[in-house]
Amino acid sequence: MPDNEKQKVQLRYPCMWVYKIIGPNADEMQRAVAGIICDRTYKISHSRSSTTEKYHCLNVELLVESESHRTKLYEALKSHKTIKLVL
């Protein structure tokens, strides 16, 4: 795609956002999410597991207030030792 056709997605805040988190232990990831998100309301659901069940993917859905809030949560999830990948 040529540079002039690339466009950044414009989000209107506050909005609902879904993070996909991947790691080896679904229970530990759920505890990590609870510790990071703290007092905010969120919904967590199982997305899928690898064939060997070595990795699990969870969806974490919550209301984000701003771009900085969304980024801050992303960085906190990404830096947690039990979470291997955040999408």
N, CA, C and O atoms as a DFTB+ gen file, in Angstrom:
348 C
 N C O
     1  1       0.842      -1.169       0.000
     2  2       0.000       0.000       0.000
     3  2       0.893       1.240       0.000
     4  3       1.786       1.337       0.842
     5  1       0.687       2.176      -0.901
     6  2       1.484       3.405      -0.934
     7  2       1.289       4.217       0.346
     8  3       0.231       4.154       0.972
     9  1       2.320       4.983       0.734
    10  2       2.267       5.766       1.966
    11  2       1.059       6.683       2.044
    12  3       0.475       6.855       3.113
    13  1       0.681       7.275       0.910
    14  2      -0.440       8.209       0.948
    15  2      -1.780       7.522       1.193
    16  3      -2.770       8.195       1.481
    17  1      -1.828       6.193       1.083
    18  2      -3.061       5.457       1.338
    19  2      -3.128       4.918       2.759
    20  3      -4.190       4.473       3.194
    21  1      -2.010       4.948       3.497
    22  2      -2.001       4.472       4.875
    23  2      -2.693       5.494       5.753
    24  3      -2.407       6.690       5.685
    25  1      -3.603       5.009       6.574
    26  2      -4.320       5.892       7.467
    27  2      -4.366       5.267       8.855
    28  3      -4.542       4.058       9.007
    29  1      -4.207       6.107       9.847
    30  2      -4.311       5.645      11.216
    31  2      -5.792       5.568      11.582
    32  3      -6.571       6.462      11.251
    33  1      -6.164       4.503      12.260
    34  2      -7.542       4.336      12.695
    35  2      -7.859       5.414      13.727
    36  3      -7.098       5.616      14.674
    37  1      -8.957       6.090      13.548
    38  2      -9.389       7.127      14.473
    39  2     -10.382       6.524      15.462
    40  3     -11.451       6.052      15.075
    41  1     -10.021       6.545      16.723
    42  2     -10.904       6.027      17.768
    43  2     -11.519       7.187      18.528
    44  3     -10.881       8.218      18.738
    45  1     -12.748       7.009      18.933
    46  2     -13.426       8.009      19.755
    47  2     -13.485       7.456      21.175
    48  3     -14.081       6.408      21.422
    49  1     -12.873       8.158      22.083
    50  2     -12.815       7.725      23.481
    51  2     -13.883       8.428      24.295
    52  3     -14.258       9.559      23.985
    53  1     -14.377       7.767      25.335
    54  2     -14.072       6.401      25.753
    55  2     -14.692       5.387      24.795
    56  3     -15.696       5.666      24.140
    57  1     -14.078       4.211      24.726
    58  2     -14.591       3.147      23.864
    59  2     -14.228       1.783      24.448
    60  3     -13.314       1.657      25.263
    61  1     -14.963       0.774      24.011
    62  2     -14.649      -0.593      24.428
    63  2     -13.445      -1.072      23.623
    64  3     -13.335      -0.794      22.429
    65  1     -12.548      -1.793      24.284
    66  2     -11.345      -2.290      23.646
    67  2     -11.113      -3.726      24.077
    68  3     -11.384      -4.082      25.224
    69  1     -10.617      -4.552      23.174
    70  2     -10.316      -5.953      23.488
    71  2      -8.823      -6.196      23.292
    72  3      -8.275      -5.961      22.215
    73  1      -8.182      -6.669      24.349
    74  2      -6.795      -7.134      24.273
    75  2      -6.844      -8.648      24.188
    76  3      -7.611      -9.284      24.911
    77  1      -6.042      -9.230      23.317
    78  2      -5.869     -10.682      23.289
    79  2      -4.544     -10.943      23.985
    80  3      -3.511     -10.394      23.600
    81  1      -4.577     -11.779      25.007
    82  2      -3.348     -12.111      25.721
    83  2      -3.077     -13.600      25.575
    84  3      -3.998     -14.416      25.585
    85  1      -1.811     -13.939      25.440
    86  2      -1.406     -15.326      25.220
    87  2      -0.336     -15.695      26.229
    88  3       0.588     -14.921      26.481
    89  1      -0.465     -16.880      26.802
    90  2       0.510     -17.359      27.760
    91  2       0.277     -18.824      28.087
    92  3      -0.684     -19.428      27.609
    93  1       1.164     -19.400      28.909
    94  2       1.086     -20.835      29.188
    95  2       0.066     -21.242      30.249
    96  3      -0.299     -22.415      30.324
    97  1      -0.406     -20.291      31.076
    98  2      -1.297     -20.657      32.167
    99  2      -2.469     -19.673      32.235
   100  3      -2.296     -18.516      32.618
   101  1      -3.648     -20.139      31.864
   102  2      -4.833     -19.275      31.805
   103  2      -5.199     -18.712      33.180
   104  3      -5.575     -17.545      33.288
   105  1      -5.092     -19.525      34.223
   106  2      -5.439     -19.055      35.568
   107  2      -4.497     -17.942      36.022
   108  3      -4.945     -16.939      36.580
   109  1      -3.213     -18.111      35.790
   110  2      -2.242     -17.079      36.167
   111  2      -2.464     -15.803      35.363
   112  3      -2.320     -14.702      35.896
   113  1      -2.813     -15.938      34.088
   114  2      -3.082     -14.754      33.279
   115  2      -4.317     -14.022      33.795
   116  3      -4.341     -12.791      33.811
   117  1      -5.339     -14.760      34.216
   118  2      -6.541     -14.127      34.773
   119  2      -6.202     -13.358      36.052
   120  3      -6.708     -12.257      36.267
   121  1      -5.353     -13.934      36.897
   122  2      -4.932     -13.235      38.114
   123  2      -4.109     -11.993      37.775
   124  3      -4.237     -10.960      38.432
   125  1      -3.268     -12.098      36.754
   126  2      -2.467     -10.948      36.325
   127  2      -3.369      -9.815      35.848
   128  3      -3.150      -8.655      36.197
   129  1      -4.378     -10.146      35.056
   130  2      -5.318      -9.139      34.556
   131  2      -6.023      -8.458      35.725
   132  3      -6.149      -7.234      35.747
   133  1      -6.482      -9.245      36.693
   134  2      -7.175      -8.684      37.859
   135  2      -6.266      -7.704      38.602
   136  3      -6.726      -6.656      39.055
   137  1      -4.986      -8.037      38.728
   138  2      -4.045      -7.159      39.419
   139  2      -3.726      -5.895      38.644
   140  3      -3.493      -4.844      39.242
   141  1      -3.711      -5.979      37.337
   142  2      -3.374      -4.825      36.497
   143  2      -4.569      -3.893      36.347
   144  3      -4.420      -2.674      36.440
   145  1      -5.736      -4.448      36.120
   146  2      -6.914      -3.628      35.861
   147  2      -7.534      -3.119      37.162
   148  3      -8.194      -2.080      37.160
   149  1      -7.337      -3.819      38.249
   150  2      -7.785      -3.433      39.600
   151  2      -9.276      -3.187      39.696
   152  3     -10.070      -4.123      39.608
   153  1      -9.663      -1.927      39.879
   154  2     -11.048      -1.602      40.211
   155  2     -11.943      -1.337      39.005
   156  3     -13.112      -0.995      39.184
   157  1     -11.439      -1.483      37.799
   158  2     -12.268      -1.264      36.607
   159  2     -13.060      -2.526      36.284
   160  3     -12.639      -3.643      36.586
   161  1     -14.202      -2.321      35.671
   162  2     -15.023      -3.444      35.226
   163  2     -14.444      -3.968      33.913
   164  3     -14.135      -3.190      33.010
   165  1     -14.301      -5.267      33.814
   166  2     -13.796      -5.886      32.587
   167  2     -14.430      -7.249      32.419
   168  3     -14.974      -7.827      33.360
   169  1     -14.347      -7.745      31.206
   170  2     -14.859      -9.078      30.882
   171  2     -13.687      -9.867      30.321
   172  3     -12.965      -9.386      29.448
   173  1     -13.503     -11.078      30.824
   174  2     -12.425     -11.934      30.316
   175  2     -13.049     -13.235      29.838
   176  3     -13.902     -13.815      30.509
   177  1     -12.614     -13.681      28.675
   178  2     -13.160     -14.923      28.118
   179  2     -12.050     -15.712      27.432
   180  3     -11.079     -15.148      26.926
   181  1     -12.219     -17.012      27.430
   182  2     -11.257     -17.896      26.779
   183  2     -11.484     -17.827      25.275
   184  3     -12.614     -17.962      24.805
   185  1     -10.416     -17.618      24.525
   186  2     -10.515     -17.555      23.072
   187  2     -10.201     -18.919      22.468
   188  3     -11.008     -19.492      21.736
   189  1      -9.024     -19.421      22.786
   190  2      -8.635     -20.740      22.287
   191  2      -7.371     -21.203      22.998
   192  3      -6.737     -20.444      23.731
   193  1      -7.017     -22.466      22.765
   194  2      -5.788     -23.045      23.284
   195  2      -5.066     -23.717      22.133
   196  3      -5.684     -24.111      21.144
   197  1      -3.756     -23.846      22.265
   198  2      -2.999     -24.549      21.236
   199  2      -3.383     -26.029      21.270
   200  3      -3.944     -26.506      22.256
   201  1      -3.087     -26.733      20.217
   202  2      -3.431     -28.154      20.118
   203  2      -2.893     -28.949      21.295
   204  3      -3.561     -29.846      21.808
   205  1      -1.686     -28.617      21.717
   206  2      -1.056     -29.330      22.833
   207  2      -1.404     -28.700      24.183
   208  3      -0.952     -29.172      25.226
   209  1      -2.204     -27.638      24.159
   210  2      -2.593     -26.876      25.339
   211  2      -1.388     -26.281      26.075
   212  3      -1.432     -26.050      27.284
   213  1      -0.329     -26.042      25.331
   214  2       0.853     -25.390      25.907
   215  2       0.593     -23.897      26.078
   216  3       1.112     -23.279      27.008
   217  1      -0.211     -23.312      25.184
   218  2      -0.537     -21.885      25.246
   219  2      -2.039     -21.673      25.183
   220  3      -2.774     -22.425      24.543
   221  1      -2.466     -20.625      25.866
   222  2      -3.879     -20.267      25.918
   223  2      -4.029     -18.811      25.529
   224  3      -3.158     -17.988      25.812
   225  1      -5.138     -18.498      24.878
   226  2      -5.429     -17.130      24.465
   227  2      -6.713     -16.685      25.157
   228  3      -7.736     -17.367      25.101
   229  1      -6.639     -15.531      25.808
   230  2      -7.800     -14.965      26.485
   231  2      -8.120     -13.606      25.884
   232  3      -7.220     -12.881      25.458
   233  1      -9.398     -13.264      25.850
   234  2      -9.833     -11.930      25.435
   235  2     -10.149     -11.139      26.696
   236  3     -10.861     -11.618      27.579
   237  1      -9.618      -9.930      26.773
   238  2      -9.888      -9.041      27.897
   239  2     -10.554      -7.799      27.321
   240  3      -9.935      -7.048      26.568
   241  1     -11.813      -7.586      27.677
   242  2     -12.580      -6.467      27.131
   243  2     -12.910      -5.482      28.247
   244  3     -13.387      -5.869      29.314
   245  1     -12.648      -4.195      27.982
   246  2     -12.961      -3.165      28.954
   247  2     -13.075      -1.805      28.288
   248  3     -12.715      -1.636      27.123
   249  1     -13.573      -0.854      29.030
   250  2     -13.718       0.510      28.554
   251  2     -12.398       1.241      28.777
   252  3     -11.899       1.298      29.900
   253  1     -11.831       1.800      27.707
   254  2     -10.614       2.614      27.837
   255  2     -10.994       4.074      27.658
   256  3     -11.813       4.421      26.806
   257  1     -10.386       4.919      28.471
   258  2     -10.755       6.335      28.519
   259  2     -10.051       7.185      27.472
   260  3     -10.591       8.195      27.020
   261  1      -8.840       6.774      27.084
   262  2      -8.043       7.598      26.172
   263  2      -6.951       6.744      25.537
   264  3      -6.736       5.596      25.925
   265  1      -6.269       7.322      24.559
   266  2      -5.140       6.635      23.909
   267  2      -4.066       6.296      24.938
   268  3      -3.514       5.196      24.920
   269  1      -3.772       7.226      25.824
   270  2      -2.728       6.975      26.830
   271  2      -3.160       5.878      27.800
   272  3      -2.332       5.074      28.228
   273  1      -4.425       5.836      28.148
   274  2      -4.933       4.788      29.026
   275  2      -4.829       3.427      28.338
   276  3      -4.397       2.450      28.949
   277  1      -5.223       3.365      27.072
   278  2      -5.143       2.119      26.300
   279  2      -3.705       1.631      26.201
   280  3      -3.433       0.442      26.367
   281  1      -2.789       2.549      25.932
   282  2      -1.369       2.204      25.802
   283  2      -0.783       1.768      27.142
   284  3       0.001       0.821      27.202
   285  1      -1.159       2.450      28.201
   286  2      -0.667       2.109      29.543
   287  2      -1.078       0.685      29.922
   288  3      -0.265      -0.079      30.442
   289  1      -2.328       0.332      29.663
   290  2      -2.784      -1.027      29.959
   291  2      -2.055      -2.053      29.096
   292  3      -1.675      -3.118      29.582
   293  1      -1.861      -1.738      27.829
   294  2      -1.124      -2.630      26.921
   295  2       0.279      -2.899      27.471
   296  3       0.711      -4.049      27.545
   297  1       0.976      -1.847      27.853
   298  2       2.350      -1.989      28.368
   299  2       2.373      -2.789      29.667
   300  3       3.269      -3.607      29.873
   301  1       1.402      -2.560      30.540
   302  2       1.341      -3.306      31.804
   303  2       1.090      -4.787      31.557
   304  3       1.720      -5.637      32.186
   305  1       0.181      -5.097      30.654
   306  2      -0.079      -6.500      30.315
   307  2       1.148      -7.140      29.683
   308  3       1.526      -8.259      30.028
   309  1       1.762      -6.419      28.756
   310  2       2.921      -6.936      28.023
   311  2       4.109      -7.213      28.944
   312  3       4.883      -8.138      28.699
   313  1       4.252      -6.431      29.980
   314  2       5.420      -6.575      30.856
   315  2       5.221      -7.610      31.965
   316  3       6.166      -7.916      32.692
   317  1       4.022      -8.148      32.107
   318  2       3.792      -9.143      33.148
   319  2       4.453     -10.465      32.764
   320  3       4.378     -10.892      31.612
   321  1       5.095     -11.101      33.726
   322  2       5.895     -12.300      33.454
   323  2       5.093     -13.494      32.956
   324  3       5.643     -14.333      32.243
   325  1       3.824     -13.601      33.301
   326  2       3.029     -14.745      32.866
   327  2       2.399     -14.570      31.506
   328  3       1.945     -15.541      30.902
   329  1       2.364     -13.328      31.006
   330  2       1.769     -13.040      29.693
   331  2       2.887     -12.950      28.667
   332  3       3.783     -12.114      28.785
   333  1       2.832     -13.800      27.674
   334  2       3.905     -13.859      26.664
   335  2       3.670     -12.942      25.484
   336  3       4.630     -12.487      24.861
   337  1       2.393     -12.653      25.154
   338  2       2.091     -11.821      23.979
   339  2       0.767     -11.098      24.204
   340  3      -0.182     -11.663      24.749
   341  1       0.721      -9.830      23.770
   342  2      -0.513      -9.040      23.840
   343  2      -0.803      -8.524      22.448
   344  3       0.069      -7.935      21.810
   345  1      -2.004      -8.735      21.975
   346  2      -2.440      -8.222      20.672
   347  2      -3.586      -7.252      20.882
   348  3      -4.110      -6.697      19.916
